[in-house]
Amino acid sequence: MGAHVPVAGRDPRRTEAAAREIRSAGGGPVDAFVADLSAQAEVHRLADEVHQRLPRLHELINNVGGYWNTRHVTADGFERTFGLNHLAPFLLTDLLLDRLRESSPARVFTVSSTRTPAGRSTSTICRANGATPAPAPTTSQAGERSLHLRAGSATGATSVTANALHPGVVRTSFGAEDPGRAQRLAVPLMRPFMKSPPREQPPRSTSPSLPNWSG
């Protein structure tokens, strides 16, 4: 489609492979950024690189995410699911907000979930005293909704729109690194009914730059 597409991921090999796949489709230029977004220092570094290399930013797609059944803590001391699914995209969007404003009309898309209303208080997520990890996905998804509201209120007067979306149940390896018992039992039964990652041509866009990042 001719769009300039920067992509980001934490694994250099897989990130470059994704960039090559997009290039092979015969579209516009593709940049590969590498950052582990579970660490806030890496989010700051990624934002700095984007400011240095991209004079315009028309669309930001926050698609990073994960789930771990047992408790993991980030380098910054946050429960990992909450730190990665909510704090990382919230911080990155905030750091890139001025560039989005300068490039307006621009859009921010945050991949979320219809489980958002089940989120619980973030106070149980941020404790380092052994709080259980179970509330983390829904709380982080509730956080993604707050990201949508924060970006929308902050950008409403500058032609920058913010949207949260639920892609449906897709057949990927999400949560497979450390699955819970329910996931181990249910996913094999549900897999035949899940969506497969789409391969068809996406709808044509008029935006010249479509940043995307995933974890």
Secondary structure, 3 states (H helix, E strand, C coil): CCCEEEEEECCHHHHHHHHHHHHHCCCCCEEEEECCCCCHHHHHHHHHHHHHHCCCCCEEEECCCCCCCCCCECCCCCEHHHHHHHHHHHHHHHHHHHHHHHCCCEEEEEECCCCHHHCCCCHHHHCCCCCCCCCHHHHHHHHHHHHHHHHHHHHHHHCEEEEEECCCCECCCCCCCCCCHHHHHHHHHHHHHCECCCCCCCCCCCCCECCEECC
